[in-house]
Amino acid sequence: MKAARYYGKRDIRIETVPDPPPPGPNQVTIDVYWGGICGTDLHEYTSGPFTINTPDQPHGITKDHLPVTFGHEFCGRVSALASGYPADGPLKLGTPIMVDPRIVCRKCTACTSGCDNMCANWGYIGLNGGGGGGAGFSEKVNVETRMCHVLPDDGSVDLNSVVLCQPLTVGRHALSASGITDFAGLNVLVLGVGPVGLAVLLNLRAKGVGTGLSGRVLVSEPTAKRSEVIRRLGLAGPEDLLDPQASNVAEICRARTGGRGVDIVFDCAGAEGGMLAGMESLRLKGTYLNIAGWKQPFKVPMQFAFYRELTIKFSMGNNDNDYREVVEDFVAGKFAGAEALITRRLPVEDLAEKGLEELVRNKDDHVKIVATWRKDLLNP
């Protein structure tokens, strides 16, 4: 099969590699339809390897190391079942699947206490090996049956956009990590609307936030093109799209909430200036939740955190429950319009130059770039 393989910094090679072996017990083979470029992929490409294992430190579960087949956001159809798989099982040849690519041990304290996103041996097929040599940017891949979320095959779900479920689970986990069970009536500020920020906004809408009398959603984003995506999707009112370079975000948040301040801030930017504005925007005893990866140390601003008794929380990745909920909501149509997040589709052969390098050059012009080996999907 063909595969895009990662060898190191700015070194992606299109190669012919062996097909995955016949699926073993509790495995299936997937014909990959679409793979998405994640922010982690871009970071690995420009500066890695970081998450991807090197020969001197192979992954604890897969035992794999670079070179690895790239891509951990992907969907497809079942093309082979394990010998002895029950005929009445949920998976059939041709079943459309959204894949949960996470590698977890299911044995450590985190896994056995419902915190599998913090598994001591965590990884992803497409970053840390496994998959029988394949992943999101190969033609085929082996995955465990537990990773398979079955999709309806009646035309009710757009298989060309369901690959977005993987980043959407990051947004869903952020809502869960906040500890808030009912967002109705809450005022929310989202800092930064790259793919993660948009995932948070789409999940808020799926939960009914910002619709009718269900609270207000404000967004701080300096990039006009990304703000336009929010307008097009109706994820925030035009008056609630704030440019932090041209306005005082905290001042406006207080003005829009009757002087009280917002109830919760989702920080998807990971920049000190944004964090300070976000904390200043919070009401007394409000919640600041960080989802972003920070390049510099995170310093707590005591002038806000201490004197307002703020709660500071963090959200990392996604877990089993996030995947189940997001796929169910996607199938139910609660993420309608999400396909607008896909700003470019391309053949995997062009992944490096027209995908990864394009994001390096023009990151603000894109939300999600996806790629496929299937010419029938690129030219339906």
N, C-alpha and C positions, 0 to 999 in steps of 0.2 A: 504494500500500500504506500501511498504518498503521505508525507508528514513534514511539518515545519518543526525543526529541531533547534533547541537552544544550546549553544556552546559557550556562551559568555557574553560579556558586554558588547552590544551592537553586532552580535554574531548569530543570526538566524539563518539556517540552511534548509533548503528544500531538498529532501532526500527520499529515496525509496527504501523502505524498511520492511522487515517481515510482518505479515499480518499477525494480529493477536492470536494466540493459541486457542483451541476450542475452549469455550467457557467451562470453568470448573464448578464444583458445587456452590450454590448460592451466587452464581455469576450469570450474566448475559453479555452478548456482544451487541454493540450499538453501531449502526451506520450513522455517522455524524452528519447532521444537516447544517447547523450553524454554530460557529464559535465566536465569542465576543472578546474584545481586548479590554482587559481590566486595568485599573490604575496600578495594581501590583505588577502586572505584565510589563507595563511601560517602565516602571521603576527598575525592574530586573534588566530590561533591555538597555536602558541608558546607563545604569550604574552598578549592576549586579555582578556576580550572583550574591543575593542576600538570603532569600527564602529558599531558593533552589540549592540543593545539596552539592557539595564538591566531593571528589573522589576520596579525600581524607576524612570526610564526615558524611557518609551515606545516610539516607533517611532511616529512622529507627524501625519503621514498620515495613516499608517497601524494599529497603536496602538499596535503592536506586540513587544515582547521582548523575550530574551532567556528563554527556549531553542527554537532555530529556525532550520528549515531544511536548510542545508548548500548548497552552490554552486550557483554562479550567472553568470557563463559562460555556456550556454547550448543551445542545439538545439533539435528538435524532429519533431513529426507529430501531426496534429490536430486529436483529438479523440472524441471531443464533441463540438457542437456549441450551442450558446444560443437559447432558444426558440424564434422563430420569426426572426432568422437571414435570410436575403434574399437569396433565392435559386440561384440568379445570382451574389452573392457576391464573392469576390476573394478567400475566404477560403472555403474549402470543407473538408469532412472527409478524412484523409490521406494526406492532403497537407503538404509537408515538410516546416519547418519553422526555421529560425534563430531568436532567441528571443533577443530583446533589453531589458535587465532586469532593466533598471533604473526606479526608482520611483520619479516622480516630480509632483509638485502641479498644474502647468499650470496657476497659478494665481499671483505669486509674481513678483516683478520687473524683476528679472533675467529671468524668464520663458517668460514673455510677451515682452521682448526685445531681444529675440533670444539667450539668454545665459542660456539655461535650464541646462547646465552642472553645473551651479553655483546656482541652485535652493536652496532657504533658507531651504527647507524641503527635500533635496535630500536623496536618499537611493537606495538600490538594493534588488530586490527579491532574496533571498538566503543569504542575510545578515541582512535585516531589516524586515523580515516577508512578509506578503502578500502571494499571490499565492495559497490561499486556503489551506495553510499548506504544500505546496510542493515547490521545486525549483530544482536546477541542479543536486542534488544527491538524488532525490526521483524518483519514477516511473512515477508520474504524477504531473502536476502543472497547475493552472489556471493563465492565463495572459490576459491583455487587448489586444484587437485587434490592437491597435496602436503600440503595442510592437512586432507585428508579421511581419517579412520580408519574403515574400513568395519566395521560391526557385523552380526552375524547377524540374520536377519529371521525366525527360527523360533520366537520367543517365549522363547528361553533368556536373553535380556538384557532387563532392565527399561528401556525407552526413557524412562520417566518419571524415572529417577534417574541415567542415564548422564551427564548434564550435570555430575555431581560429578567426573568424570575430570579436568577442568581443574584444580581445586584439589588433587586427589590428586597431580597431577604435580609440584606444588611440594614436597609431602612426599617424593616419590620422589627428586627432585633433591637434597634435603637428605641423604638416605642416601648417594647417590652422591658428593656433595661431601665427605662425611666421609673418603673414602678407604678405608673399611672394606669389604672384599669379603665377609666372612663374619661375620654378627652372632650366630651361634650361641654361646650361653653368656655373652654380654655382659650387663652390667647397665647400664641406660639410665635417665636422668632427663630428662623432658620438662617444660619450663617454659611454662605457659600453654596452655590447650586451647580457644582459639578455632578457627576453621576450619583454620588452618595447623597448629596443634598436633594437632588431630584427624586431619588428613591424615598427619602424621608417625606417629601411633599406628597408624592403619590400615595404613600401609605397613610398619611394623615387624611387625604381625601377619601381613601377607601374606608377609613374609620368614621367619616362624616364630619371631620373638623373643617371649619371655615365655610360650611354650607348652611344657608339660612341663619338661624340663631345659634349656631353651634360654635361660636367663638371666632376669633380672627387669626389669620395666618399672615405674618409679616416676613419679608425676605430681605436680607442684606447681601447684595451681589454687585460688584463693580463692573462686570462685563455686560455690555449691552446685548450681545448675541445670546447669552445664556438667559438674560432677563426676558428676551423675546420668546424663548421656548416656554417660559412660565406663563407669559401672557397667552400664547397660543393654546396651551393646555388648560388655561383657566385655573391655575393652582394658587393664585393670589390676585387680589384686585390691583389694578394699575397704581392706585394710590398707596398700596402697601409694598410695592417694589422699591427698595431703598438703595441708593448708590452711596456706599460708605465714604467714598472719596469726595462727595459733593454735599453730604448732609450729615447731621448729627443723629445717628441711629437711635441712641438712647432717648434723646429728647423727643423724637417722633414717636417712638414706642410708648412713652408715657402719655403723650398727647392723644394717641389713638386708643388708649385704654383708660381714659378718665383720670390720668395722673397716677394710676396704680402701678403700672409696669406689667410686663408679660409674665405668664405663669411658668413657662419653660423655654429654655434656649437649647436648640440642637446645633452644636458647633461642628460643621462639616468642612471647615476651612483650615483649622490648625495654625492660626497666626495670632500673635500676641495682641495686635491691634483689634482684631475681630473679637477675641476672647474678652478683652477689657470692655468693649462696647456692649457685648452680649451680657456680661455680668451687671453692668450699669443699667441695662434695660430691664432687669428682673425686678419683680415685686419683692417685698419682704418675704423671707422664707421660700423664695422661688427655687427652681431647679435648673442647674446648668449641666447639660449632658454632652460630653465630648465623644465624637465618633472618629475624628480625624487622627491621622498619624502626624506627630510633631517632629520637625527636624531639629528643634532646639528644646532644652529642658522646659517643662511645664511649670510655671511659677504662679502660685496662688496669689491673686491681688487681695490682700487683707482688707483694704479700704472698702471693698464690696462684700467679699465672702464673710468676713467676721462681723461687720457692723449690720449686715442684713440677715445674718444666720442662713446663708444660702446652703443648699445641698449641691454638692459637686459629684457627678457620677460619670462613669465611662461605659462605653459599649464596644465590644470587640466581635467582629465577624457575625456569625449566625449559627443557629442550632437546628436540631431536628424539627422542633415545633414551628420555627420560622418558615422552613421550607414547606411543611404541610399546609400552613395557613396561607402563605403567599400563592402557592399553586392553586389551592381551592378558590381563593379570591380572583386569581387571574381567569380561571375557568368560568367563574360566576360573572365576569365582566366588570369587576370593581376597579380594574386598571385600564379602563377604556381610554384610548388615545396614547398609551405608553409607547406605541410603535414610533411616535414622533421623536423619541430619544435616539433612534438609530439614524445617524447622520451620514453613514456611508456603508455600502455593501461591496465587497470585492472578492476576487478569487484568492485562495490562500497563497498562490504563487506570488502575489503582490503584497503579502502581509508586511514585510519589512519596510519597503519603500513607500507604499501608498497607505499603509496602516500605521505602523509604529513611528516611522520618520515623519509622517504627516502630523501625528499628534505632537511630536517634538516641535515641529515648525509652527503649527497652527492649532494648538490645543484648545484655545477658546472658541474655535469654529465648530467643535465637535462635542457630542455627548458620548455616543457609543458607536464604535466601528465594529462591524461583524464581517466574518469571512467564511467561505465555504469552498469545498472541492467540487461541488455539484453544479455543473453548468446549467442543468435544468432549473435550478433555483435562481441563478443569476439572470437567466433569460427564459422566464416562464412562457 
